[in-house]
Structures are given as C-alpha cells and as structure tokens.
C-alpha cells in the first residue's frame, strides 16, 4: 500500500476517535507505556543498543540494569525514555520546534558524559568527549560501499538548521501538506545536515515524531526489523539525483497508521497486551532477586570485550598520550607497550590481536592486560642510565575486575563489577598518580645534578 492510501486510513481513524469518549487516566497510562516501550526499544536498537525488549521493559519499570550489558546502554535507554516524557510537555505547552529546542533535546538525550569515535592526526581510532547540545565542530560522514558520503560542512550547519526550522514553521502554518509528509521531509533534511557529532539518527526520529504528535497523530515507530528498509529509503531520499522520498514516505505513513490503530484500540477499550508480555513479566521477576543496581555477573568473553573496549582501551590511550606529552622532553627514548598476561607488545595492533584470541567464548583464558611506558636515556650528562618504567594494569577475576598501577597502595585500586565501567574521572585519577610519581623522580634527579654542579664549582 502506498503512503496516500495510508494517509486516507489515518484520517479515517482520527475522525472515528473524535466521536469516541476521552481516555481514562488508566487507559492513557497503558497506551503511553506501550508507546514508550516500543519506541525506546526499536529506536535505540537502530543505533546498535543491545538491550532486548524484555530488558527494556525492566529498565522502564524499575529503572535499573538487567542482563549482562555495560551501563552505557542502560544510560542511553534511560535518557531516551526521559526525553519521551519531555515531548509530552512540549506538546502540552505547544512549544514550536526551533534550533534552541532541538539542541535542548539533543543535550537531554545524550546526557552529560558520552564518548564518540574519532581519529587522531595519524589516522588512529580514538575516543573523545561528546558535546551534548552543541553542533558538530568536525566533519562527519558515512561509508556506503566504496563511497564516502559527507554530511553538511561544519560552517554550514547553523544556517542550514535555521533554514530547516523556518521551513517547518511555514509548512505547519500553511497546512497544505499532511503532517506525515512534513515529518518525513523534515527527517530527511535533518539527517542530511547531521548537525551533531553523535545521536543524529535518534534525535532525527524524535523530531519527526514530535511533528506528528504536535499534529495530534501517534508517533511512527520504525521496527528494528525494518532497519535495512529504513536506511535504503533514506539513501534514496538523500541521493542528489533521485531525491525520491516515496519509499520513506511509504514506511513512515505505514508506521503512523499502525500507531493510530493502537490508539484506536485504546479508545475502543480493547486490550493492548501482546503475546510476548509474559516474557517481560518473567524478566521483571528476575530483577526482584537483584539486591543492588549493578548486578553481580560472572566473567565471560562478552563481558571482557565490553569492559576492554568500553572503558579500558580509552584509559590506556589517555595514559600513553599524557605520559608522552609530558615526559618525552626529558628522555632520549620513549616506548609505549601493551601487555596480555605474561607477554608485552610494542604495537597496539599485536596486543589487540592477542587479546581477541584470549577472549574467546570457547577458550576464555585471560588474567591481565596492561599499558606501560619505558623512558630511557635521561638528557643530562652522567645520568644517561636513569630510566623509568610505569604501567597501568587490569586484573580480571570471576566477578570483578581491578584497575591499578605498579607499586600501588591498596586504597588507590579501582574495583568494578562487570556491569560497571571505569569512569573518566576514575581513570584520570590513576593517570595523575603515575604522573606525580614520575615527576617526583625527575625532580630528584634534576636537584641532585644541580647540587653536584654547585659543589663542583
């Protein structure tokens, strides 16, 4: 069925609902829960969030973790869920969609602390702090097969966004296009600009649905199973030659119709339950056994990989960078090494290759990973043999992992469950300990050399 037929059906449902009694508070609550559950699950799954539908339900009801996923996935889901409640306030207050509101929504959805993948000047993959609520300050692009598709340039983002929200204001006032057409066109133009460093897909779908909600329609929730169809339709709509929005219009109109059918069921007093609801209830019962917010999980290959990639490797990179930037001036040689158990590697690629071999679901066999520095050849006569070796290590046990530095004091260790990540603040505190230790040793050598020089004179 094409989008025009769906719009006819949507209009018919709107007319029928207008003739029915208003929803009770309980009916509104049930309908909104169903919408939020589907919206949170499917939209975040589009972006790679690994929470299952049952774990999503658990988070929405209880507000804490389920399963064996690291905290960021739950944080993303919680923030997204909070934004959906914010949308209700926006619609109730009849706030216009402008650049300020869009930045507010992005900041609310991304939270204060998040990292994004980036490249250093040498092309190495690194993680940098995100900038919630701020337009991008570096170009972004996507690879489609062998081609690289670049989004709007940094300097053009602000004028393009102003142009987009002005277009929306005019179209909403004119009322010549159906809200589904306006929402779809806005979505295409927004993701083509790609104004933020991260979260553009989720915030783009939120804004698309906010347009529908402002027009008293139900939000169009694209199922994760339709992700390939959705992405292909976006590519066709963004193609500079084709600019064909029909495939995407078909999809958005269909999902708006499905959502309006759900709303109509609520107005008719029909059940909104689904066959898989019992699985969600089982997940909730399991959570009642958990006594703390961060569950105790047993070491597994998946958890080790998530732990290393999610918080350990970024910590290792910051450590190596800080040591090099601050102490390279004092030594003739500077080496960074990475280690897995008893073996050290001079390059990160070999370390990662060995790590993946060790962290295998069938042959999980790993106790420790580490990053270290070797500083040799002090730049003072008679002190060329002075050297420094320091490392940050991570030791894995059955239910926890421990992050520490050589010659550590017990109270400076960081001990985490596998459901928890090392925060940037915690990692920086460890790096500072090493930095102070190395600084003190260099100060001692420099002072000693000065004293000897004074005595010689």
Buried (B, 14 or more C-beta within 10 A) or exposed (E): EEBBEBBEBBEEBBEEBEEEEEBEEEBEEBBBBBBBBBBBBBBBBBBEBBBBBBBBBBBBBBEBBBBBBBBBBBBBBBBBBEBBEBBEEBBEEEBEBBBEBBBBBBBBBBBEEBBBEBEEEEEEEBBBEBBBBEBBEEEBEEEEEEEEBEBBEBEEBBEBBEEBBEBBEEBBEEEEEBBBBBBBBBBBBBBBBBBBBBBBBBBBBBBBBBBBBBBEBBBBBBBBEBBEBBBEBBBBBBEEEEEEBBBBBBBBBBBBBBBBEBBBBBBEEEEBEEEEBEBBEEBBEBBEEBEEEBBEBEBBBBBBBBBBBBBBBBBBBBBBBBBBEEBEEBBEEBBBBBBBBEEBBEEBEBBBEBBEEBBEEEEBEBEBBBBBBBBBBBEBEEBEEBEBEBBBBBBBEEEBBBBBBEEBEEEEEBEBBBBBBBBBEBBBEBBEBBBEBBEEBBEEBBEEBEEEEEEEE
